[in-house]
């Protein structure tokens, strides 16, 4: 059992700190299984805790003090984050859903919750991309990477290039074992993305092989050149992932925005669109292609391959990158 005190105690007996109590309650709820689910809910819960402790939040550190009014205030805050372009609709809804799940785990009931995350946000989640991804133009990406380097953000410029050329997620690019990838590129002509992958999928259990091109080699060379001494990835030996995100990546987002890039995820979508055209010979649906309507079999084969390369292994998710109804 994860509970450390009586249910009537602070944070319903799961600890003195709200940040600690939420994950403990989730572990108690899920037992020893569902590691990825617990981690995802816990990560989103921390965003809620950060808001609770902030000046714009209620300044509480005890879940017993959290009522529906506070949760609805948080929903308004998250909606503002969407409006400002800081988070996507899907991320926003997931954050509210995780707060609901964690509160239920803490309380042991569902009396205090956001009734409907989607209605609370007033936004409709769409699983099909309708906007052309930014970052498809390599000249623009190179300019962004150059601008980052000129402002002493060479490690972030490496992330930009890795995301665009390999489809890596932000976390994957940061934690990639660059020495291993360099060896694979030289010996095999392909690389296996397995560090920092989502949901605990890693290694031989879920290989994600990406064909090495000149652009991939250049991205790996640049990342390796900017890897701190004594490290195999983009983190310094004494640097945590969280610290790197807060102190390095977060300030760099302003530079991305200055150059017309909303975020790193756009580069992943740009990679997917390029791969679709390579695999089918036609533009991705979001770029005006119609092969998804004219040759469904070809379209489905391409989507299956792209879903594998992006680490989803769910063909329906590909629409959020390349557009087009399945």
VOGU-3710 file (C-alpha; in Angstrom, 3 decimals, decimal comma):
1> xxxxxxxxxx> 0,000/0,000/0,000  1,256/3,468/-0,885  -0,726/5,349/1,746  1,459/6,592/4,603  -1,243/7,837/6,992  -4,945/7,720/7,728  -7,422/8,588/4,986  -8,588/11,521/7,110  -5,061/12,941/7,306  -3,264/15,468/5,150
11> xxxxxxxxxx> -3,610/14,672/1,436  -5,907/11,832/2,475  -3,031/10,009/4,088  -0,725/9,875/1,075  1,945/12,301/2,322  2,523/15,887/3,343  3,320/17,246/-0,115  0,708/17,446/-2,863  3,355/16,630/-5,458  4,251/13,406/-3,650
21> xxxxxxxxxx> 0,741/12,399/-2,619  -0,732/12,302/-6,134  1,728/9,750/-7,571  1,514/7,694/-4,384  -2,265/7,528/-4,664  -1,989/6,485/-8,306  0,453/3,718/-7,423  -1,963/2,602/-4,733  -4,798/2,574/-7,259  -2,976/0,735/-10,036
31> xxxxxxxxxx> -0,813/-1,555/-7,923  2,412/-2,785/-9,491  1,095/-2,624/-13,059  0,356/0,110/-15,598  3,723/1,822/-15,120  3,315/4,020/-18,188  -0,207/5,058/-17,200  0,865/5,979/-13,671  3,797/7,991/-15,009  1,655/9,857/-17,542
41> xxxxxxxxxx> -0,951/10,794/-14,931  1,790/11,728/-12,436  3,550/14,017/-14,918  0,302/15,845/-15,685  -0,531/16,030/-11,980  2,747/17,896/-11,393  1,586/20,604/-13,814  -1,531/20,990/-11,674  0,543/21,079/-8,468  2,790/23,763/-9,959
51> xxxxxxxxxx> -0,279/25,871/-10,723  -1,716/25,245/-7,228  1,454/26,659/-5,686  1,733/29,613/-8,066  0,531/33,149/-7,455  -2,374/32,667/-9,878  -3,359/29,398/-8,241  -5,052/28,742/-4,883  -1,735/28,321/-2,982  -2,761/24,981/-1,492
61> xxxxxxxxxx> -0,649/21,932/-0,679  -3,340/19,643/0,719  -5,758/17,774/-1,543  -8,442/18,022/1,164  -8,657/21,749/0,385  -9,227/21,198/-3,337  -12,857/21,563/-4,355  -14,668/21,727/-7,669  -14,299/25,503/-7,799  -10,506/25,180/-7,719
71> xxxxxxxxxx> -10,588/22,513/-10,415  -12,703/24,732/-12,662  -10,242/27,574/-12,108  -7,497/25,229/-13,297  -9,562/24,372/-16,371  -9,719/28,091/-17,206  -5,927/28,335/-16,752  -5,346/25,383/-19,088  -7,713/26,884/-21,656  -5,630/30,065/-21,563
81> xxxxxxxxxx> -2,519/27,983/-22,213  -4,195/26,583/-25,327  -5,206/30,053/-26,504  -1,621/31,242/-26,097  -0,319/28,329/-28,125  1,633/26,832/-25,231  -0,202/23,486/-25,281  -2,393/21,644/-27,763  -6,024/20,692/-27,294  -5,187/17,029/-26,746
91> xxxxxxxxxx> -2,590/17,888/-24,114  -5,029/20,195/-22,350  -7,750/17,559/-22,192  -5,272/14,958/-20,986  -4,138/17,272/-18,180  -7,671/17,758/-16,926  -8,475/14,060/-17,212  -5,359/13,172/-15,214  -6,308/15,631/-12,482  -9,695/13,924/-12,274
101> xxxxxxxxxx> -8,115/10,478/-12,090  -5,592/11,536/-9,456  -8,181/13,307/-7,302  -10,322/10,167/-7,409  -7,303/8,097/-6,372  -6,561/10,454/-3,478  -10,115/10,795/-2,221  -11,359/7,298/-2,886  -14,446/8,740/-4,594  -15,408/10,919/-7,555
111> xxxxxxxxxx> -17,294/13,686/-5,782  -14,708/16,360/-6,644  -13,911/16,461/-10,332  -14,168/18,439/-13,555  -17,446/17,058/-14,987  -16,324/17,053/-18,616  -12,776/18,128/-19,576  -13,761/18,782/-23,191  -16,757/20,919/-22,241  -14,780/22,709/-19,538
121> xxxxxxxxxx> -12,223/23,715/-22,159  -14,868/24,584/-24,716  -12,672/23,085/-27,406  -13,199/20,245/-29,836  -10,372/17,767/-30,077  -9,636/16,696/-33,612  -7,549/13,726/-34,567  -6,915/14,944/-38,100  -4,339/17,615/-38,930  -5,704/20,390/-41,116
131> xxxxxxxxxx> -2,793/22,847/-40,910  0,343/22,321/-42,971  3,206/21,421/-40,582  5,857/24,028/-40,050  9,453/22,990/-40,571  8,989/21,114/-43,857  11,363/23,578/-45,523  14,883/22,469/-44,574  16,255/25,931/-45,278  14,011/27,297/-42,527
141> xxxxxxxxxx> 15,094/24,530/-40,158  18,765/25,242/-40,838  18,211/28,925/-40,104  16,541/28,038/-36,806  19,400/25,707/-35,877  21,910/28,409/-36,774  20,076/31,040/-34,734  20,026/28,734/-31,721  23,753/28,050/-32,036  24,532/31,749/-32,285
151> xxxxxxxxxx> 22,700/32,268/-28,980  24,641/29,540/-27,173  21,833/27,022/-27,626  23,736/24,451/-29,672  22,226/21,504/-27,817  18,726/22,711/-28,667  19,790/23,199/-32,280  20,804/19,522/-32,219  17,332/18,608/-30,951  15,764/20,571/-33,812
161> xxxxxxxxxx> 17,811/18,711/-36,410  17,234/15,286/-34,855  13,486/15,880/-34,639  13,271/17,015/-38,266  15,472/14,303/-39,749  14,493/11,276/-37,656  11,025/12,116/-36,305  12,241/11,856/-32,704  10,148/13,275/-29,889  11,749/16,011/-27,798
171> xxxxxxxxxx> 12,550/13,600/-24,951  13,946/11,024/-27,369  16,287/13,566/-28,947  17,576/14,694/-25,558  18,191/11,185/-24,221  19,352/9,497/-27,443  22,483/7,381/-26,990  24,475/9,231/-29,622  27,469/6,898/-29,548  25,258/3,885/-30,252
181> xxxxxxxxxx> 23,366/5,679/-33,000  26,625/6,700/-34,661  27,824/3,088/-34,643  24,533/1,838/-36,073  24,581/4,507/-38,762  28,085/3,523/-39,840  27,662/-0,255/-39,658  24,011/-0,777/-40,580  22,889/2,294/-42,469  19,946/2,605/-40,095
191> xxxxxxxxxx> 19,398/3,618/-36,468  17,124/2,252/-33,753  15,344/4,903/-31,688  14,923/3,413/-28,209  16,059/5,947/-25,583  13,447/8,133/-23,887  10,611/6,492/-25,774  7,023/7,009/-24,696  5,164/4,578/-22,468  8,163/2,527/-21,383
201> xxxxxxxxxx> 8,667/0,983/-24,842  12,339/0,448/-25,454  15,037/-1,682/-26,953  14,469/-4,946/-28,717  10,876/-5,122/-27,486  9,897/-2,278/-29,808  12,609/-1,566/-32,417  12,160/1,654/-34,384  14,563/1,525/-37,272  15,096/4,707/-39,287
211> xxxxxxxxxx> 16,999/4,668/-42,558  20,124/6,834/-42,424  20,351/9,630/-44,990  22,991/12,325/-45,375  20,744/14,628/-43,374  20,435/12,082/-40,559  24,227/11,676/-40,479  24,688/15,442/-40,299  22,150/15,682/-37,452  23,892/12,895/-35,510
221> xxxxxxxxxx> 27,316/14,463/-36,104  26,089/17,836/-34,861  24,429/16,327/-31,797  27,553/14,321/-30,965  29,748/17,393/-31,363  27,568/19,278/-28,881  27,145/16,467/-26,382  28,738/17,546/-23,063  32,020/15,936/-22,075  31,532/12,608/-20,349
231> xxxxxxxxxx> 28,009/12,164/-21,704  26,492/9,864/-24,326  23,496/12,148/-24,907  22,669/15,857/-24,764  22,546/16,033/-20,966  25,636/16,845/-18,941  26,652/14,056/-16,511  25,476/16,126/-13,527  22,360/17,525/-15,247  18,839/16,165/-14,803
241> xxxxxxxxxx> 16,298/15,998/-17,604  13,981/18,294/-15,650  16,690/20,916/-15,100  17,662/20,807/-18,772  14,062/21,343/-19,825  13,585/24,286/-17,481  16,949/26,015/-17,858  17,783/25,298/-21,505  14,834/24,125/-23,604  12,157/26,440/-22,218
251> xxxxxxxxxx> 14,068/29,692/-22,943  14,938/28,384/-26,420  11,266/28,128/-27,375  11,207/31,913/-27,781  13,823/31,583/-30,515  11,710/28,948/-32,263  8,712/31,267/-32,155  10,758/34,154/-33,533  11,501/32,032/-36,582  7,945/30,859/-37,156
261> xxxxxxxxxx> 8,069/27,444/-35,490  5,378/26,713/-32,889  7,240/23,843/-31,297  9,347/20,725/-31,711  6,304/18,577/-32,492  5,879/20,421/-35,797  9,219/18,984/-36,895  7,974/15,481/-36,189  4,946/16,173/-38,371  7,221/17,565/-41,091
271> xxxxxxxxxx> 9,210/14,324/-40,983  5,997/12,294/-41,286  4,803/14,297/-44,290  8,131/13,856/-46,044  8,119/10,108/-45,368  4,581/9,825/-46,728  5,662/11,392/-50,000  8,736/9,143/-50,170  6,651/6,033/-49,558  3,745/6,846/-51,883
281> xxxxxxxxxx> 5,204/9,216/-54,450  2,452/11,715/-53,640  2,138/14,656/-51,214  0,679/14,035/-47,785  -3,051/14,785/-47,542  -2,412/17,932/-45,491  -0,168/19,129/-48,339  -2,909/18,599/-50,897  -2,350/14,951/-51,782  -5,345/12,750/-52,650
291> xxxxxxxxxx> -3,841/9,275/-52,698  -5,670/8,469/-49,438  -8,876/8,639/-51,469  -7,628/7,255/-54,773  -5,414/4,355/-53,613  -6,403/3,346/-50,118  -4,100/0,312/-50,013  -1,022/2,417/-50,805  -2,099/5,039/-48,291  -2,592/2,447/-45,562
301> xxxxxxxxxx> 0,814/0,851/-46,151  2,501/4,234/-45,855  0,595/5,107/-42,681  1,528/1,787/-41,109  5,218/2,345/-41,813  5,126/5,939/-40,546  3,293/4,937/-37,357  6,067/2,415/-36,724  8,834/4,959/-37,330  7,186/7,506/-35,029
311> xxxxxxxxxx> 6,848/4,956/-32,237  3,063/4,849/-32,131  2,293/1,559/-33,879  -1,277/2,832/-34,211  -2,196/3,723/-37,753  -5,017/6,088/-36,750  -2,605/8,434/-34,952  -0,800/9,223/-38,199  -3,669/11,497/-39,264  -2,603/13,977/-36,576
321> xxxxxx> 0,695/14,349/-38,454  -0,176/14,103/-42,143  -3,933/14,778/-42,266  -6,508/12,902/-44,294  -9,435/10,890/-43,001  -8,852/7,179/-42,696
//
